[in-house]
């Protein structure tokens, strides 16, 4: 179990403008990640060191975004002006989570602009919708060299996350200590005044620490 990526929902200015704004703050451009046809969304990616990345995601004007929980979550966050949507934990085998949560994982896939297909299974988005401090889970089925973090500049890494929430609640959801997937990332837990969830991410860059 490890931290895989952070998701940021595009604001009213749209996917490209939101990704450009974050990229300008970090000093690194996001790249086109492609469309998630099953979820009715598309994303842009910032690969980072340590097999992690940040995605900016946008709901498409497509029926899938109204039916799929992930599309619903993105659409709802964007409707509030955009911002951090959630964090995602990668697991080697999603079956134990299916058993514990009492439902089946959903298959996901997207085609990168070069035509390469990425595939995975995911579960727990409904938990994120109900309580945004909770991560959802993915099991990548694509080869490791196709992971969205591939090609990252080692000088850019995720240094920390600020989360409004309760680490005990998150540990309960994970089925193990919250320290497990976050051992390489500094997490600052803030008592939520309002909606829990990610407040900010801190990235290490060649120019120092950047908070976005």
N, C-alpha and C positions, 0 to 999 in steps of 0.2 A: 504494500500500500504506500503510495507516494503522491505528492502534489504534482498534478499534470499541467493544469493551466488555469488561468483566470478569464472570466467572460465579462465583457463590457458591452452593454446595450447601446446602440447608436442613438444619438439625440435627434431633435427635430431637423437638424441640418443634414441628416443622412449618414450612411455608412462611410463613404469616402471622406467627407469633411470631418467626421468624428475621428477616424483613423489618422488623418493628416494632423489634426490638433494634438492627439496623444503622441504621435510620432515626432512632431516638432518639439514637444516638451522633453522627450527622451533623447532626441538627436539621432533617431533611426527610423527609417521608413517601414511601414507595414506593407505586406505583400498580399495579393489577392488569394484567398483561400478556396473560393468556389462556393457552390450552392449545395445546401442540404435538402434534397427534394422531399424526403420523408417528413421533414420538420417545417418546411416552408420558410427557410432562413438562408442567409448567405453570410460569409464572414471575410475578414481580413486579419492577417496573422503577423505577430511580431515574435520570431523565434528567439529564445533566450538560452543561456547556458544551463547545464544540469538537466537537460531533457524537459524543460518547461517552456511555456509560451503564453502570450496574451492574445486573445482574440477579441475583435470588435465585431459584433453580430447585429444583423438587421432582419426584421421580419419582412417577408415578401407579401405582395398583394396576391395571395394564393390560398385556396381553401385549407391546405395543409397547416398553415400557420394558425388557423382557428381550431384545428382538431388536435394537433400534437401538443403535449404539455410544454415541450421546449419552445415551440413557436408561440404559445400563449404567454409563457414567461417573458420572452423577449419583447413581444408586443406590449405587454402591460408595463414593463420597465421603460420602454421607449415613450409610451404615452405619458409617463410621469416626468419626461424630460431627458431620459437616458441616464446612463451611469453604470456603476458596477452591478452586475447581475448575480455573480456567484463564483465559487471556486469548485474545482473538479479534481477528484482523486482517481488515479489509475490503479487498477488491481490486476493481478495476473490471472485470476479466475473469478468471474462474477457470479458463479453458481451459488456460493455460500450466502451472498447478499440476496439473491433471488429467494433462497429458502428463508432467510431471516425476515425479509420485507414482505414475503407472501405474494409475490407477483413475478412475472417474467420480465427480463430485460428487453429493451427495444433495439432492433438493429438499426444502425445509422451508417450512412456513407455519403461521400461527396467526391466530386471530380475536381481536381485542381485545373487551372487554366491550360496546363500542358497535357491534360487528358488522363493523368494518373489518378486512379481511384484509391481512396482511403476508406477503410471500413472498421467498424467497431460495434460494441454493444454498450448500452448505457441504461442506468436505472437510478431512480431517486429524484427525478426532476419535480415530481409532485411534492416531495419533502421540501425542496428549495422554495417552491411556490408558497407553501404554507408557512415556512420559517426560513427566510433568506440567509440566516447564518449557517445553515446546513449545506454541505457540499452534495453534489451528485457524483456518481461513479461511472467510470468507463473501463472497458477492457478492449484494448486495441487488438485488432485482428490483422492489420497490415504489418509488413516487415518493419523492423526497428528503424531502418534507414529512410522510411517514408514518414516517420513521425513528424508532426508540424514543427518541432524544434530543430529539425535537421537543417544544417547550414547556418546555425547561429554563430554570431561573433561572441567568442568567450568573454569579451570585455563587457558584455551586457548580461546582467543576471538579476533575478528576483531576490532582493535582499530582505524584504519584509512586507507584511500585510497588516493592516489595521482592521479589526473586525469588531463590530458592535454585537455582543452576544455573550454566551455563557459556555466556557470550555467544557464544563461537565455535561451540558446538554449535547454538545457536539460529539464528545467522546461516547456518549450513550448511542448516538446515531451511527457512529463509525463502528461500534462494536469493539473498540479498543481505544487506548489513550489517544487523544488528539495530537499528542506529541509525535506519534508514529509517522504520519504522512508529512509532518511539518518540521522534521528534525533539522533540515538544512536552511529553514527560513525563519526569521524572527517574526513572531506574531505578537501584536499588542492587542489585548482584549479590552474593550471599552464597554462599560455598562450601557446598554441601549436606552436612549431617550427617544422613543419612537420606534421605527422599524429597524429590526436587527439586520445585519448583513455587512458586506465589505464596505468600508469607508474610504480606503485608499490603499495603493500599493507603492512600495518603495523599490526603485530599481537602481542597481549599481551600474554606473556608466563610466566611460573614460574621463568625464568631466565631474565625477563625484556622484553623490546620492541624489536621485530625483524622485519627488513624490508626485504621483498622479492620481 
